[in-house]
């Protein structure tokens, strides 16, 4: 029997096309869901219960044992060379992972004010490292390094309001497009993105207060402090320890600019690292509420720079 060559060609083409059609109907991986499920089952809880993560050192605790940690100093090479903690390693947010792989002690990260160190320590935590932060950074180590005193002010006390918070907004979650499918690969790609994004992650209080309608502003305090200390007009009050899918992650706008602020900016620094990894454009206010109404925090015994160099 003769076989029709045309039929053979058509049949062969179908064998090629049909599997292709099956591939096209396969649902793509929802990278955000894969990543957030992984993080909430691993280091995700850390962002919601960071008890003991900020270490009082320097003038805040002259008995602090630096030798118990591998110390990462992420300031510039020049500033590190001028003054540093004995045994500290000068790293960048990129190189710190190579150094962390060889560390035999818990990691203690420090910087100028503590905010960038908080951001960096969270990225280390997400990769499974035990990492901590020096309270107020190297500003608390020596008076010559003090960045805080000149940035603690009441300059925006008159701009704050004590109105009740509106209900938190609800947005869709971000769409991640790293091209990877496993949680570990997606996380690595997002950490790389977060490292590159750090330079855009701080904003001044003045910039926010002068243009509140440009941002989705989240205040990360209890309702008592939100009302008692005052807050940026238009900001939402978000109860701490609720940065989860079942909590308040949906309050962040995946397509807009989010502001996330706290007392000193260190908790916010850690939180925005986590949120950036998840796909949000979110910024922290430099020096936190200490730059807006420092006296109110200090007088109430809330987290405030103690100005250790002026006798207060």
HELIX and SHEET records of a PDB file:
HELIX    1   1 UNK A    5  UNK A   24  1                                  20    
HELIX    2   2 UNK A   31  UNK A   41  1                                  11    
HELIX    3   3 UNK A   44  UNK A   48  1                                   5    
HELIX    4   4 UNK A   58  UNK A   60  5                                   3    
HELIX    5   5 UNK A   66  UNK A   68  5                                   3    
HELIX    6   6 UNK A   77  UNK A   82  1                                   6    
HELIX    7   7 UNK A   96  UNK A  102  1                                   7    
HELIX    8   8 UNK A  115  UNK A  126  1                                  12    
HELIX    9   9 UNK A  137  UNK A  140  5                                   4    
HELIX   10  10 UNK A  143  UNK A  145  5                                   3    
HELIX   11  11 UNK A  149  UNK A  151  5                                   3    
HELIX   12  12 UNK A  157  UNK A  159  5                                   3    
HELIX   13  13 UNK A  183  UNK A  197  1                                  15    
HELIX   14  14 UNK A  198  UNK A  200  5                                   3    
HELIX   15  15 UNK A  205  UNK A  209  1                                   5    
HELIX   16  16 UNK A  212  UNK A  214  5                                   3    
HELIX   17  17 UNK A  223  UNK A  228  1                                   6    
HELIX   18  18 UNK A  249  UNK A  251  5                                   3    
HELIX   19  19 UNK A  266  UNK A  278  1                                  13    
HELIX   20  20 UNK A  290  UNK A  300  1                                  11    
SHEET    1   A 5 UNK A  54  UNK A  55  0                                        
SHEET    2   A 5 UNK A 131  UNK A 134  1                                        
SHEET    3   A 5 UNK A 106  UNK A 110  1                                        
SHEET    4   A 5 UNK A  69  UNK A  73  1                                        
SHEET    5   A 5 UNK A  89  UNK A  90  1                                        
SHEET    1   B 2 UNK A 160  UNK A 161  0                                        
SHEET    2   B 2 UNK A 231  UNK A 232 -1                                        
SHEET    1   C 5 UNK A 202  UNK A 203  0                                        
SHEET    2   C 5 UNK A 282  UNK A 285  1                                        
SHEET    3   C 5 UNK A 258  UNK A 261  1                                        
SHEET    4   C 5 UNK A 216  UNK A 219  1                                        
SHEET    5   C 5 UNK A 236  UNK A 237  1                                        
END                                                                             
